[in-house]
Amino acid sequence: MRTWITPCILAILLPLMWSTAGYSLSPHEVLVVYNTDESVVAKSKGVADYYAVARCIPSKNIVGFQFLANEDVAPLEYQNTIAAELNSYLSLPENAHIKVIVLCYGIPSHFSNPVVNWGAVDSSLTILGNPGVPENPHHQLRITNPYCGKEVDFATFRNLRENAVTKDGTTWKLNYLVCRLEAYESPTVTVNVNGRNV
């Protein structure tokens, strides 16, 4: 799989990004998602567990779903698997506190289309929870992140009027921050917890 950023660099950047100007997120607001497909589950879950231990993410916030283990995903496959699974999970009242989705190694990163470049899976997931998502073609959005450059914590921003993404007459709000933990090659992660490698 192609890479965006290595886990160790992201593990350094995320805390810095979240703590900028005092706008921090707590570990219980972060959902870590890994791929349970048999071809990648060991490595995908390994990255998820490594990050969760390093960032004190509660175990209930680490979830696995079975997705295709390809770099590309067809739009309909995305809607029916990645977006549908995450939307169902995040729609549960007990998960209303989630503000960040961390995607781990092995989850498709962008859409396959020979004619149009529809962008990244990650950016499409930011608007889950809006009416009509994931059924409508929200993956075709190519918009500017409305949270970029704002000096307000994300929990507050989610409820502001300026949190609006409008495209072709439809307006959505940004509900989640989404990032990804990848590796240049197959990841090798080992975390020592209480004298035991996990």
N, C-alpha and C positions, 0 to 999 in steps of 0.2 A: 504494500500500500504506500502511496506517496505520503509525504509528511508535511505537516505545517509547523510543528514545533515539538521539541523533545520534552518529555515529562519533567526533567529537572529544571529546565529553563522556565517552563510554565509554572512549576511549583514555587519558583522564586518570584515570578512576575505577578501572579494572582494576588498574593497577600499585599504586595506593594500597591497594586491597582485598587484593591478593596479598601486599603487604609488611607488612601490619598484624601487629604483635607478632613480626615475623621469620618469619612463615609464608609464604615465597615459593615460587612455582612458576617453573620455568625455561622458556624459550621452546620447548624440544624436547618439553615435556609438553602443548603446546597444539595442537589440531587446528583449522584454519580451513576452513570448508565454504562453498562458493558454489554457486549454481544454474546449470547449463549450459543451461537452457531458452533457446531463441533469442531470446525476447522480453525477457529480463533478463540474459543472460550477460555482456554487456560491463560493465554497471553492478555486477552482483553480484561478478564477478571483480575489477573495479576496487576495490571496497571491500576484498575479501580481500587483494589485493596491497598496498594502502595500509597496512592494519593489519599485515601481515606484515613490511613494511619498517620501519614505525615501532617494532615490538616485537621485531625480529630473529628472527622465526619461521622455522625452516628451510623451504626450498621443498618438501621432501618432506612437510611437514605441511600443505600447502595442497591441498585436493582438491575436485573438482567432481563433482556428480551431477545428473542431470536430474530435476527435480521439477516439479509444476504451479506456475506462477507466480501463484498466488492467495494472498490473505491467509488464507482458510479452506481446510481440507483435510478431506475425509470420513475418518472413522476407519479404514475398510478401506484407503483410498488411503494414509493415513499408515503403516499397518502394512506394506503391500506395497512402499512406495517409501522414504520417509524413514527409518523405523525399520529396515527390512530392509537397505537399502544401508549405513547407518552401522554397524549391528550386524555385518554381514559384514566390513566394513573394520576395525573395532575388535577383532574376534575373531582377527585374524591375529597370530601371536606377535610379529612385528616392530613391532606397534603397541601392545604391552602397556604402554608408558610413558605413553600419552596419559591425561591426567586432566581436561582441559578441552576442551569443544567450543564453538567460536565460530561461530554461524550468521550468514551475511551477507545483505544485502539481497536480496529476491526469493524467500526460502524461506518457505513458509506458517508462520504463527505460532500459530494456534489451530484447534480443531476445529469443523466445521460440523455442527450438529444443531439442528433447530427446537424440540426439546423440552427437552433437557438441555444445560447448559453444562459441557462436560467439561474445560475448562481449556486450558492452553497446550501446544504442541508441545515447547517448551523443557523444561518440567518433566517431561514424559513421557520424554524422552531421557535423563534423569539415571539411570534404572534399567536402561538397556541392559546386557547382559552377565549378567543374572540368568536362571536357568532358566525357560524358557517365554516369554521376551521376545525378539522382539516379537510372537509369535503370539497370546498371550492379550490380553484387553482392558485392558492396563495404562494406557491413555490415559484410562480412566475414574477413575483415582485422584484424589482431592482430599485431600491429606494435608499435614502440616506438614513442612518440610524438617528432617531430623534433624541436619544440620550447623550449622544456625542457632545462633549464640551460643557455639559450641564454641571453646575456646582450645587448639586442637591443629591441626597442619598436616593438610591433606586426605589426603595419602598415608597417614599414620598412622590417621586417622579411618576410612578405607575398611575397615580391618581390625579395628576395634573392635566389640565386641558391641552397643554402643548404636547402631551404624549399622544400624537396622532400620526399615523402613516396612511396617506391617501394615495390611491392609485386607481385610475380608470373609474372614478366616481365612488369607490368604496373606501371607507376609512376603518383602520384597525388600530389598536393600541399595542404598544410593546409591553409584553407581560413577563418576559424572562430574559436574562442575560445567558448566553450560550457560549461555551468554550470547548476546547478539544484537547485531549492528551494523546499525543502520537509518538512515533519513534521513526528514525531514519530507516531502520530495519526492524525485524521482529524484536520486540522489547524483551529484555531480560531484567526482571525486577525481583528483588528479594528484600523483605523487610524483617528485621529481627524484633519480635515482640515477646517480651518475657523469656528470652533465651531460646526462642523457637523461630526458625525461618518460615516466613509465610509468603 
